[in-house]
Amino acid sequence: MEYLNQLGQKAVAAKYELQKLTTSVKNSALEAVASALLDKTDQILVANDKDYEIAKQGGMTEGLLDRLKLTPERIKAMAEGLRQIAALDDPVGEIMESYDRPNGLHIEKVRVPMGVIGIIYEARPNVTPDAFGLCFKTGNAVILKGGKDAFYSNEAITEVIRDALVSKGITADAIQLITDNDRAVTTAFMRLKQYVDVLIPRGGAGLIRAVVENSTIPVIETGTGNCHIYIDEDADLEEAIPIIINAKTQRIGVCNACESLLVHEKIADRFLPELGRALREKNVEIRGDRTVRTLISDAVEATEEDYGTEYLDYIISMKTVKSVEEAIEHINRYNTKHSDAILTENSEHAERFLQGVDSACVYVNASTRFTDGFEFGFGAEIGISTQKLHARGPMGLKELTTYKYLIRGNGQIRG
């Protein structure tokens, strides 16, 4: 498509300009964009209100509406994320390794930008400034394809960013937004390999699967979050309930929310009735095994499908287990390799869990909600990678670089 080819050509031109920028110039531009977002808060909120009303009338679920909704506080958080990125060390140019060969060649392994990064995401307008900030700091141009449900919000935010860049004498094409919502355009974008170096999907299982299956561009898979918490027989039960409530209900529509609980059978009688009351107060529906249903009167039967479901809703699955080993086995069977936690005062059980659970982020005595680039000190994140090649977990600046070898010689030839 000519439209996409033009975007790709502009992005390639922009990437070479961005790679020449010094760290101080990039940081100054990020600060300018952060200030512009705050200055244009009202303009962004008007656009977001339009998206929100359309989505609400269309029957979007509460969890997804929460993802879509912007507030002055959330825009402040966007700006703060960009300022944190500006304050972080620039990984570009970092010498990862340096050594001399017996033949006199001096070899350096140096971090460099990836080039052009494509991002396809659903109704999450906060992704727009996060993606820009991380890509810009690492010298990458970015092409964004946001979900149609956040179209007006993404358009407004992108316009603010582009204007701020121009005010600093930097190409606006550091960030481009695909404004055609035709599915054929999205599919064609997945095959724009001649211009785009890597493609990152952010969204639900359907979107991620579509990108992985259709893209000819290398994909970094950011997975869905069927996150678990295991309450061990040696858990501090008083501490456990606030952690579970936070992990499940603080924001239900996010990938690091807890979707499934495992409870050691030895503490079920003492713990489950109290937990059931706490979840009931938050209007959470419980789907559990026979023991759970016996101890929590309004719990309904959990199916096999429930244990593998990312609800993004006020629903949680629950099961009792006999040991930490059974909990690990269950989690590794049903999880999405995102974030899982154990609540225990037993250090041996904690270590067994940390080593045994196959996830990007594994916690002891903390909410899974901390799996987040901002919380990890990355300023923001491009996504949570659940794959194992190149990047895993919250992806910050270093994960948006690759490397090349610089070899300096003085006349060597190979015999």
Secondary structure, 3 states (H helix, E strand, C coil): CHHHHHHHHHHHHHHHHHCCCCHHHHHHHHHHHHHHHHHCHHHHHHHHHHHHHHHHHCCCCHHHHHHHCCCHHHHHHHHHHHHHHHHCCCCCCCEEEEEECCCCCEEEEEEEECCEEEEEECCCCCHHHHHHHHHHHCCCEEEEECCHHHHHHHHHHHHHHHHHHHHCCCCHHHEEECCCCCHHHHHHHCCCCCCCCEEEEECCHHHHHHHHHHCCCCECCECCCCEEEEECCCCCHHHHHHHHHHHHHCCCCCCCCEEEEEEEHHHHHHHHHHHHHHHHHCCCEEEECHHHHHHCCCCEECCHHHHCCCCCCCEEEEEEECCHHHHHHHHHHHCCCCEEEEECCCHHHHHHHHHHCCCCEEEECCCHHHCCCCCCCCCCCCCEECCCCCCCEECCCHHHEEEEEEEECCCCCCC
